[in-house]
Amino acid sequence: MSDAMWQRQLAEGLADLSLELDDASQQQLLAFLALLNKWNRAYNLTAVREPRQMVSRQLLDSLSILPFVTTDHLLDVGAGGGLPGIPLAIALPHKRFTLLDSNSKKTRFLTQCVLELRLENVDIIHGRVENCDPAIQYRQISSRAFTALDNLIAWCGHLLADEGEFLAMKGQFPDDEVAALPVGWQVTARHSLSVPGSDCERHLLAIGRDSGDQRFTTGG
């Protein structure tokens, strides 16, 4: 896959998502993708190894939730290879992103990304969510291919502000996981995501503390 092909896929995908990013941001995204592809050979950062799928399944998939990022400081848990945290941080340079993962190899990669891409709005934490300082509260916590919803709440609920929400990226709508949500929590919104270049079913679930209103909104 040539750089030109990746560049074209990204430009077309951004247009399909109705996202406008300047040339510098697009070049940063492609540089991140090149780093991910390079380090993946030794560090097993992502299961996506076919170059023709990387722009869609890594960059555009991550950016598909950009319209729903409303906080000034987002925590991305189980950050792994930096998805969706790094693409979002590149696209939203005036917002702050904290990426957390317990795997030292993955946080070494993320730290290298921050250095090489000069991402001044990204912090990397190596550790488990259960051990994070509960005094630091986040209004939004994202996760992608991290864990089941009940685990996400059990492990990270203490880090979520009272009026905050989880942004959980899923494939097919996880009916069983929603049914297993702990008492006091609810899906407040669900969005079908359309990712350019992918036929896979994708959803974003917003989950917050139960306010007594069991209705939730749908979108997409």
Accessible surface in RSA format (square Angstrom, percent):
REM  Atomic radii and reference values for relative SASA: ProtOr
REM  Chains: A
REM  Algorithm: Lee & Richards
REM  Probe-radius: 1.40
REM  Slices: 20
REM RES _ NUM      All-atoms   Total-Side   Main-Chain    Non-polar    All polar
REM                ABS   REL    ABS   REL    ABS   REL    ABS   REL    ABS   REL
RES MET A   1    79.88  41.4   3.35   2.2  76.52 182.2  13.14  11.2  66.74  88.4
RES SER A   2    64.78  54.7  49.25  65.7  15.54  35.8  50.44 107.4  14.34  20.1
RES ASP A   3   114.95  80.5 109.26 108.8   5.69  13.5  38.35  90.2  76.60  76.4
RES ALA A   4    71.60  65.8  61.64  95.1   9.96  22.7  64.41  90.7   7.18  19.0
RES MET A   5    51.58  26.7  49.50  32.8   2.08   5.0  49.11  41.8   2.47   3.3
RES TRP A   6    16.93   6.8  16.93   8.2   0.00   0.0  16.93   9.0   0.00   0.0
RES GLN A   7    84.08  47.0  84.06  61.4   0.02   0.1  15.43  32.8  68.65  52.1
RES ARG A   8   126.69  53.2 120.87  61.6   5.82  13.9  54.21  74.1  72.49  43.9
RES GLN A   9    47.55  26.6  42.76  31.2   4.80  11.4  19.92  42.4  27.63  21.0
RES LEU A  10     0.05   0.0   0.05   0.0   0.00   0.0   0.05   0.0   0.00   0.0
RES ALA A  11    47.52  43.7  39.69  61.2   7.83  17.8  41.32  58.2   6.19  16.4
RES GLU A  12    97.60  56.0  93.19  70.5   4.41  10.5  42.44  82.1  55.17  45.0
RES GLY A  13     2.27   2.8   0.00   N/A   2.27   2.8   1.86   5.1   0.41   0.9
RES LEU A  14     4.83   2.7   4.83   3.5   0.00   0.0   4.83   3.4   0.00   0.0
RES ALA A  15    72.91  67.0  48.10  74.2  24.81  56.4  57.44  80.9  15.47  41.0
RES ASP A  16   105.24  73.7  72.12  71.8  33.12  78.3  19.98  47.0  85.27  85.0
RES LEU A  17    35.07  19.5  17.42  12.5  17.65  44.4  21.33  15.0  13.74  37.0
RES SER A  18    98.81  83.5  67.54  90.1  31.27  72.0  43.23  92.0  55.59  77.9
RES LEU A  19    25.52  14.2  17.40  12.4   8.12  20.4  18.68  13.1   6.84  18.4
RES GLU A  20   173.97  99.9 141.74 107.2  32.23  76.7  60.27 116.6 113.70  92.8
RES LEU A  21    28.50  15.9  13.80   9.9  14.69  36.9  17.10  12.0  11.40  30.7
RES ASP A  22    94.68  66.3  77.34  77.0  17.35  41.0  46.27 108.9  48.42  48.3
RES ASP A  23   113.46  79.5 109.28 108.8   4.18   9.9  33.97  80.0  79.48  79.3
RES ALA A  24    71.23  65.5  59.14  91.3  12.09  27.5  67.01  94.4   4.22  11.2
RES SER A  25    16.44  13.9  15.70  20.9   0.74   1.7   0.32   0.7  16.12  22.6
RES GLN A  26    29.97  16.8  29.97  21.9   0.00   0.0   2.71   5.8  27.26  20.7
RES GLN A  27    89.04  49.8  85.17  62.2   3.86   9.2  43.06  91.7  45.98  34.9
RES GLN A  28    52.71  29.5  50.86  37.2   1.85   4.4  22.64  48.2  30.08  22.8
RES LEU A  29     0.00   0.0   0.00   0.0   0.00   0.0   0.00   0.0   0.00   0.0
RES LEU A  30    19.30  10.7  16.88  12.1   2.42   6.1  17.30  12.2   2.00   5.4
RES ALA A  31    42.93  39.5  32.97  50.9   9.95  22.6  40.89  57.6   2.03   5.4
RES PHE A  32     0.00   0.0   0.00   0.0   0.00   0.0   0.00   0.0   0.00   0.0
RES LEU A  33     0.18   0.1   0.14   0.1   0.03   0.1   0.14   0.1   0.03   0.1
RES ALA A  34    49.00  45.1  42.94  66.3   6.06  13.8  44.63  62.8   4.37  11.6
RES LEU A  35    17.80   9.9  17.06  12.2   0.74   1.9  17.74  12.5   0.06   0.2
RES LEU A  36     1.20   0.7   1.20   0.9   0.00   0.0   1.20   0.8   0.00   0.0
RES ASN A  37    37.05  25.6  34.90  33.7   2.15   5.2   1.56   3.8  35.49  34.3
RES LYS A  38   129.15  63.0 122.68  75.3   6.47  15.4  68.66  61.8  60.49  64.4
RES TRP A  39    52.64  21.1  47.52  23.0   5.12  12.0  47.22  25.2   5.42   8.8
RES ASN A  40     3.81   2.6   3.64   3.5   0.16   0.4   1.23   3.0   2.57   2.5
RES ARG A  41   178.97  75.1 145.22  74.0  33.75  80.4  62.80  85.8 116.18  70.4
RES ALA A  42    79.26  72.9  48.57  75.0  30.69  69.8  56.40  79.4  22.86  60.6
RES TYR A  43    55.23  25.8  45.89  26.1   9.34  24.3  23.13  17.4  32.10  39.6
RES ASN A  44   101.12  69.7  93.48  90.3   7.64  18.4  24.14  58.1  76.98  74.4
RES LEU A  45    13.32   7.4   0.00   0.0  13.32  33.5   0.24   0.2  13.08  35.2
RES THR A  46    21.69  15.4  11.89  12.1   9.80  23.4  14.54  19.5   7.16  10.8
RES ALA A  47    98.99  91.0  65.35 100.8  33.64  76.5  71.86 101.2  27.14  71.9
RES VAL A  48    12.85   8.5  10.19   9.2   2.66   6.4  12.85  11.2   0.00   0.0
RES ARG A  49   122.51  51.4 104.76  53.4  17.76  42.3  59.45  81.3  63.06  38.2
RES GLU A  50    79.36  45.6  73.72  55.8   5.64  13.4  31.58  61.1  47.78  39.0
RES PRO A  51    42.97  31.3  42.97  39.2   0.00   0.0  42.97  35.5   0.00   0.0
RES ARG A  52   156.98  65.9 146.48  74.7  10.50  25.0  43.77  59.8 113.21  68.6
RES GLN A  53    74.49  41.7  71.84  52.5   2.65   6.3  20.20  43.0  54.29  41.2
RES MET A  54     2.45   1.3   2.45   1.6   0.00   0.0   1.91   1.6   0.54   0.7
RES VAL A  55     1.15   0.8   1.15   1.0   0.00   0.0   1.15   1.0   0.00   0.0
RES SER A  56    10.98   9.3  10.26  13.7   0.72   1.7  10.26  21.8   0.72   1.0
RES ARG A  57    99.63  41.8  97.16  49.5   2.47   5.9  19.52  26.7  80.12  48.6
RES GLN A  58     1.63   0.9   1.63   1.2   0.00   0.0   0.52   1.1   1.12   0.8
RES LEU A  59     0.00   0.0   0.00   0.0   0.00   0.0   0.00   0.0   0.00   0.0
RES LEU A  60     4.52   2.5   4.52   3.2   0.00   0.0   4.52   3.2   0.00   0.0
RES ASP A  61     5.56   3.9   5.56   5.5   0.00   0.0   1.98   4.7   3.58   3.6
RES SER A  62     0.00   0.0   0.00   0.0   0.00   0.0   0.00   0.0   0.00   0.0
RES LEU A  63     0.14   0.1   0.00   0.0   0.14   0.4   0.00   0.0   0.14   0.4
RES SER A  64     9.04   7.6   1.64   2.2   7.40  17.0   3.05   6.5   6.00   8.4
RES ILE A  65     0.00   0.0   0.00   0.0   0.00   0.0   0.00   0.0   0.00   0.0
RES LEU A  66    26.46  14.7  24.26  17.4   2.20   5.5  24.26  17.0   2.20   5.9
RES PRO A  67    84.60  61.7  53.53  48.8  31.07 112.9  62.38  51.5  22.22 138.1
RES PHE A  68    55.23  27.6  50.55  31.3   4.68  12.2  53.55  32.5   1.68   4.8
RES VAL A  69     9.88   6.5   0.31   0.3   9.57  23.1   0.31   0.3   9.57  26.0
RES THR A  70   102.07  72.6  75.67  76.7  26.39  62.9  62.88  84.5  39.18  59.2
RES THR A  71    14.17  10.1   6.81   6.9   7.36  17.5   7.79  10.5   6.38   9.6
RES ASP A  72   109.42  76.6 102.33 101.9   7.09  16.8  32.66  76.9  76.77  76.6
RES HIS A  73    62.15  34.0  60.70  42.2   1.45   3.7  40.61  41.9  21.54  25.1
RES LEU A  74     1.16   0.6   0.79   0.6   0.38   0.9   0.79   0.6   0.38   1.0
RES LEU A  75     1.85   1.0   1.85   1.3   0.00   0.0   1.85   1.3   0.00   0.0
RES ASP A  76     0.56   0.4   0.56   0.6   0.00   0.0   0.00   0.0   0.56   0.6
RES VAL A  77     0.00   0.0   0.00   0.0   0.00   0.0   0.00   0.0   0.00   0.0
RES GLY A  78    17.03  21.0   0.00   N/A  17.03  21.0   5.81  15.9  11.22  25.1
RES ALA A  79     2.06   1.9   0.00   0.0   2.06   4.7   0.22   0.3   1.83   4.9
RES GLY A  80    10.23  12.6   0.00   N/A  10.23  12.6  10.23  28.1   0.00   0.0
RES GLY A  81     5.25   6.5   0.00   N/A   5.25   6.5   0.40   1.1   4.85  10.9
RES GLY A  82     0.00   0.0   0.00   N/A   0.00   0.0   0.00   0.0   0.00   0.0
RES LEU A  83    12.13   6.8   7.41   5.3   4.72  11.9   7.41   5.2   4.72  12.7
RES PRO A  84     0.00   0.0   0.00   0.0   0.00   0.0   0.00   0.0   0.00   0.0
RES GLY A  85     0.00   0.0   0.00   N/A   0.00   0.0   0.00   0.0   0.00   0.0
RES ILE A  86     0.00   0.0   0.00   0.0   0.00   0.0   0.00   0.0   0.00   0.0
RES PRO A  87     0.00   0.0   0.00   0.0   0.00   0.0   0.00   0.0   0.00   0.0
RES LEU A  88     0.00   0.0   0.00   0.0   0.00   0.0   0.00   0.0   0.00   0.0
RES ALA A  89     0.92   0.8   0.00   0.0   0.92   2.1   0.00   0.0   0.92   2.4
RES ILE A  90     3.29   1.9   0.00   0.0   3.29   7.9   1.57   1.1   1.71   4.6
RES ALA A  91    11.45  10.5   0.00   0.0  11.45  26.1   0.05   0.1  11.40  30.2
RES LEU A  92    32.36  18.0  29.97  21.4   2.39   6.0  32.36  22.7   0.00   0.0
RES PRO A  93    76.93  56.1  62.58  57.0  14.34  52.1  62.62  51.7  14.30  88.9
RES HIS A  94   182.11  99.5 146.90 102.1  35.21  90.1 107.18 110.5  74.94  87.2
RES LYS A  95    42.62  20.8  40.54  24.9   2.08   5.0  26.38  23.7  16.24  17.3
RES ARG A  96    87.13  36.6  85.83  43.8   1.30   3.1  38.05  52.0  49.08  29.7
RES PHE A  97     0.38   0.2   0.38   0.2   0.00   0.0   0.38   0.2   0.00   0.0
RES THR A  98     5.04   3.6   5.04   5.1   0.00   0.0   1.64   2.2   3.40   5.1
RES LEU A  99     0.00   0.0   0.00   0.0   0.00   0.0   0.00   0.0   0.00   0.0
RES LEU A 100     4.10   2.3   4.10   2.9   0.00   0.0   4.10   2.9   0.00   0.0
RES ASP A 101    13.18   9.2  12.16  12.1   1.02   2.4   1.62   3.8  11.55  11.5
RES SER A 102    59.68  50.4  40.70  54.3  18.97  43.7  10.99  23.4  48.68  68.2
RES ASN A 103    62.53  43.1  55.60  53.7   6.93  16.7  15.62  37.6  46.92  45.3
RES SER A 104    46.65  39.4  42.95  57.3   3.70   8.5  18.42  39.2  28.23  39.6
RES LYS A 105    99.52  48.5  99.52  61.1   0.00   0.0  49.98  45.0  49.54  52.8
RES LYS A 106    51.80  25.3  51.80  31.8   0.00   0.0   5.34   4.8  46.46  49.5
RES THR A 107     8.32   5.9   7.94   8.1   0.38   0.9   3.73   5.0   4.59   6.9
RES ARG A 108   122.20  51.3 114.86  58.6   7.34  17.5  64.84  88.6  57.37  34.8
RES PHE A 109     0.41   0.2   0.41   0.3   0.00   0.0   0.41   0.2   0.00   0.0
RES LEU A 110     0.00   0.0   0.00   0.0   0.00   0.0   0.00   0.0   0.00   0.0
RES THR A 111    61.81  44.0  61.76  62.6   0.05   0.1  48.73  65.5  13.08  19.8
RES GLN A 112    56.09  31.4  55.36  40.5   0.73   1.7   2.89   6.1  53.20  40.4
RES CYS A 113     0.15   0.1   0.15   0.2   0.00   0.0   0.00   0.0   0.15   0.2
RES VAL A 114    26.45  17.4  24.93  22.6   1.52   3.7  24.93  21.7   1.52   4.1
RES LEU A 115   118.94  66.2 102.63  73.4  16.31  41.0 105.50  74.1  13.44  36.2
RES GLU A 116    94.31  54.1  63.48  48.0  30.83  73.4  29.38  56.8  64.93  53.0
RES LEU A 117    14.90   8.3   7.56   5.4   7.34  18.5  11.45   8.0   3.45   9.3
RES ARG A 118   202.03  84.8 183.00  93.3  19.03  45.3  61.22  83.7 140.81  85.3
RES LEU A 119     9.56   5.3   5.48   3.9   4.08  10.3   7.32   5.1   2.24   6.0
RES GLU A 120   158.10  90.8 134.99 102.1  23.11  55.0  58.30 112.8  99.80  81.5
RES ASN A 121    15.68  10.8  14.61  14.1   1.07   2.6  10.65  25.6   5.03   4.9
RES VAL A 122     8.46   5.6   0.00   0.0   8.46  20.4   0.00   0.0   8.46  22.9
RES ASP A 123    57.81  40.5  54.06  53.8   3.76   8.9  20.40  48.0  37.41  37.3
RES ILE A 124    42.89  24.4  12.03   9.0  30.86  74.4  12.03   8.7  30.86  83.7
RES ILE A 125    67.63  38.5  64.55  48.1   3.08   7.4  67.63  48.7   0.00   0.0
RES HIS A 126   107.62  58.8  79.54  55.3  28.08  71.8  51.52  53.1  56.10  65.3
RES GLY A 127    22.60  27.9   0.00   N/A  22.60  27.9  22.57  61.9   0.03   0.1
RES ARG A 128   129.31  54.3 124.77  63.6   4.53  10.8  42.76  58.4  86.54  52.4
RES VAL A 129     5.78   3.8   4.59   4.2   1.18   2.8   4.59   4.0   1.18   3.2
RES GLU A 130    75.76  43.5  52.78  39.9  22.98  54.7  39.48  76.4  36.28  29.6
RES ASN A 131   118.80  81.9  84.89  82.0  33.90  81.6  31.66  76.2  87.13  84.2
RES CYS A 132    24.41  18.5  14.53  16.2   9.88  23.2  13.49  34.2  10.92  11.8
RES ASP A 133    78.59  55.1  64.82  64.5  13.77  32.5  29.63  69.7  48.96  48.8
RES PRO A 134    80.23  58.5  73.43  66.9   6.80  24.7  73.78  60.9   6.46  40.1
RES ALA A 135    85.44  78.6  49.35  76.2  36.09  82.1  60.79  85.6  24.65  65.3
RES ILE A 136    90.03  51.2  86.47  64.4   3.57   8.6  90.03  64.8   0.00   0.0
RES GLN A 137    83.02  46.4  55.24  40.4  27.78  66.1  36.81  78.3  46.22  35.1
RES TYR A 138    15.03   7.0  13.20   7.5   1.84   4.8   5.78   4.3   9.26  11.4
RES ARG A 139   131.49  55.2 128.28  65.4   3.21   7.6  51.40  70.2  80.09  48.5
RES GLN A 140     3.25   1.8   3.25   2.4   0.00   0.0   3.19   6.8   0.06   0.0
RES ILE A 141     0.06   0.0   0.01   0.0   0.05   0.1   0.01   0.0   0.05   0.1
RES SER A 142     0.00   0.0   0.00   0.0   0.00   0.0   0.00   0.0   0.00   0.0
RES SER A 143     5.99   5.1   5.94   7.9   0.05   0.1   0.08   0.2   5.91   8.3
RES ARG A 144    50.81  21.3  42.42  21.6   8.39  20.0   3.28   4.5  47.52  28.8
RES ALA A 145   100.05  92.0  51.42  79.3  48.63 110.6  71.32 100.4  28.72  76.1
RES PHE A 146    64.74  32.4  35.28  21.8  29.46  76.7  38.12  23.1  26.61  76.2
RES THR A 147    28.03  19.9   8.21   8.3  19.82  47.2  16.73  22.5  11.30  17.1
RES ALA A 148    34.50  31.7  27.65  42.7   6.84  15.6  28.68  40.4   5.82  15.4
RES LEU A 149     0.23   0.1   0.23   0.2   0.00   0.0   0.23   0.2   0.00   0.0
RES ASP A 150    52.95  37.1  50.80  50.6   2.15   5.1  10.63  25.0  42.32  42.2
RES ASN A 151    53.86  37.1  53.75  51.9   0.11   0.3   0.11   0.3  53.75  52.0
RES LEU A 152     1.40   0.8   1.40   1.0   0.00   0.0   1.40   1.0   0.00   0.0
RES ILE A 153     9.27   5.3   6.11   4.5   3.17   7.6   6.11   4.4   3.17   8.6
RES ALA A 154    76.60  70.4  39.84  61.5  36.76  83.6  50.26  70.8  26.35  69.8
RES TRP A 155    82.72  33.2  81.53  39.5   1.18   2.8  62.15  33.1  20.57  33.4
RES CYS A 156     0.00   0.0   0.00   0.0   0.00   0.0   0.00   0.0   0.00   0.0
RES GLY A 157     7.01   8.6   0.00   N/A   7.01   8.6   6.88  18.9   0.13   0.3
RES HIS A 158    69.75  38.1  49.39  34.3  20.36  52.1  55.37  57.1  14.38  16.7
RES LEU A 159     1.32   0.7   1.32   0.9   0.00   0.0   1.32   0.9   0.00   0.0
RES LEU A 160     0.75   0.4   0.00   0.0   0.75   1.9   0.00   0.0   0.75   2.0
RES ALA A 161    17.20  15.8  15.87  24.5   1.33   3.0  17.20  24.2   0.00   0.0
RES ASP A 162   111.27  77.9  99.75  99.3  11.52  27.3  26.67  62.8  84.60  84.4
RES GLU A 163   140.11  80.4 116.21  87.9  23.90  56.9  44.19  85.5  95.92  78.3
RES GLY A 164     5.91   7.3   0.00   N/A   5.91   7.3   1.16   3.2   4.74  10.6
RES GLU A 165    47.19  27.1  47.19  35.7   0.00   0.0  13.47  26.1  33.72  27.5
RES PHE A 166     0.00   0.0   0.00   0.0   0.00   0.0   0.00   0.0   0.00   0.0
RES LEU A 167     2.31   1.3   2.29   1.6   0.01   0.0   2.31   1.6   0.00   0.0
RES ALA A 168     0.28   0.3   0.28   0.4   0.00   0.0   0.28   0.4   0.00   0.0
RES MET A 169     3.84   2.0   0.01   0.0   3.83   9.1   0.01   0.0   3.83   5.1
RES LYS A 170    32.23  15.7  29.22  17.9   3.01   7.2  19.69  17.7  12.53  13.4
RES GLY A 171    28.32  34.9   0.00   N/A  28.32  34.9  17.80  48.8  10.52  23.6
RES GLN A 172   138.16  77.3 126.76  92.6  11.40  27.1  33.57  71.4 104.59  79.3
RES PHE A 173    32.03  16.0  20.87  12.9  11.16  29.0  20.87  12.7  11.16  31.9
RES PRO A 174    17.53  12.8   6.70   6.1  10.83  39.4  17.53  14.5   0.00   0.0
RES ASP A 175    96.11  67.3  88.70  88.3   7.41  17.5  32.04  75.4  64.07  63.9
RES ASP A 176   124.23  87.0 116.03 115.5   8.20  19.4  38.46  90.5  85.77  85.5
RES GLU A 177    46.63  26.8  42.91  32.5   3.71   8.8  20.08  38.8  26.55  21.7
RES VAL A 178    36.29  23.9  30.43  27.6   5.86  14.1  30.43  26.4   5.86  15.9
RES ALA A 179    90.58  83.3  49.96  77.1  40.62  92.4  61.70  86.9  28.88  76.5
RES ALA A 180    58.20  53.5  36.74  56.7  21.46  48.8  47.45  66.8  10.75  28.5
RES LEU A 181    27.60  15.4   9.05   6.5  18.55  46.6   9.05   6.4  18.55  49.9
RES PRO A 182    47.67  34.7  35.60  32.4  12.08  43.9  46.24  38.2   1.44   8.9
RES VAL A 183   156.33 102.9 129.42 117.2  26.92  64.9 136.50 118.6  19.83  53.8
RES GLY A 184    33.08  40.8   0.00   N/A  33.08  40.8  25.14  69.0   7.94  17.8
RES TRP A 185    39.28  15.8  27.34  13.2  11.94  28.0   8.42   4.5  30.85  50.1
RES GLN A 186    12.61   7.1  10.48   7.7   2.13   5.1   7.44  15.8   5.17   3.9
RES VAL A 187     5.88   3.9   1.93   1.7   3.94   9.5   1.93   1.7   3.94  10.7
RES THR A 188    48.71  34.6  39.61  40.2   9.10  21.7  36.89  49.6  11.82  17.9
RES ALA A 189    13.64  12.5  13.64  21.1   0.00   0.0  13.64  19.2   0.00   0.0
RES ARG A 190    64.29  27.0  63.76  32.5   0.54   1.3   1.93   2.6  62.36  37.8
RES HIS A 191    29.95  16.4  29.44  20.5   0.50   1.3  20.46  21.1   9.49  11.0
RES SER A 192    55.19  46.6  45.79  61.1   9.40  21.7  24.65  52.5  30.54  42.8
RES LEU A 193    18.52  10.3   5.62   4.0  12.90  32.4   7.94   5.6  10.58  28.5
RES SER A 194    95.72  80.9  80.85 107.9  14.87  34.3  49.42 105.2  46.30  64.9
RES VAL A 195     8.80   5.8   1.61   1.5   7.18  17.3   1.61   1.4   7.18  19.5
RES PRO A 196    21.39  15.6   9.54   8.7  11.85  43.1  21.17  17.5   0.22   1.4
RES GLY A 197    81.75 100.8   0.00   N/A  81.75 100.8  38.91 106.8  42.83  95.9
RES SER A 198    30.66  25.9   6.69   8.9  23.96  55.2   8.08  17.2  22.58  31.6
RES ASP A 199   157.39 110.2 118.90 118.3  38.49  91.0  44.18 104.0 113.21 112.9
RES CYS A 200    83.04  62.8  65.25  72.8  17.79  41.8  22.05  55.9  60.99  65.8
RES GLU A 201    91.14  52.3  73.84  55.9  17.30  41.2  39.01  75.5  52.13  42.6
RES ARG A 202    39.95  16.8  37.08  18.9   2.87   6.8  12.38  16.9  27.56  16.7
RES HIS A 203     7.34   4.0   7.32   5.1   0.01   0.0   1.10   1.1   6.23   7.3
RES LEU A 204     0.36   0.2   0.36   0.3   0.00   0.0   0.36   0.3   0.00   0.0
RES LEU A 205     0.00   0.0   0.00   0.0   0.00   0.0   0.00   0.0   0.00   0.0
RES ALA A 206     4.82   4.4   4.82   7.4   0.00   0.0   4.82   6.8   0.00   0.0
RES ILE A 207     0.00   0.0   0.00   0.0   0.00   0.0   0.00   0.0   0.00   0.0
RES GLY A 208     4.29   5.3   0.00   N/A   4.29   5.3   4.29  11.8   0.00   0.0
RES ARG A 209    82.62  34.7  70.16  35.8  12.46  29.7  39.88  54.5  42.74  25.9
RES ASP A 210    51.98  36.4  25.97  25.8  26.02  61.5   5.84  13.7  46.15  46.0
RES SER A 211    95.99  81.1  54.99  73.4  41.00  94.5  52.85 112.5  43.14  60.4
RES GLY A 212    65.05  80.2   0.00   N/A  65.05  80.2  34.32  94.2  30.73  68.8
RES ASP A 213    61.99  43.4  55.66  55.4   6.34  15.0  30.59  72.0  31.40  31.3
RES GLN A 214   118.11  66.0 101.24  74.0  16.88  40.2  61.00 129.8  57.11  43.3
RES ARG A 215   194.81  81.8 176.86  90.2  17.95  42.7  85.84 117.3 108.97  66.0
RES PHE A 216    81.87  41.0  56.68  35.1  25.20  65.6  59.45  36.0  22.43  64.2
RES THR A 217    87.78  62.4  82.62  83.8   5.16  12.3  78.89 106.0   8.88  13.4
RES THR A 218    98.80  70.3  72.21  73.2  26.59  63.4  39.15  52.6  59.65  90.2
RES GLY A 219    23.24  28.7   0.00   N/A  23.24  28.7  20.50  56.3   2.74   6.1
RES GLY A 220   102.63 126.6   0.00   N/A 102.63 126.6  55.92 153.5  46.71 104.6
END  Absolute sums over single chains surface
CHAIN  1 A    10667.5       8390.9       2276.6       5337.6       5329.9
END  Absolute sums over all chains
TOTAL         10667.5       8390.9       2276.6       5337.6       5329.9
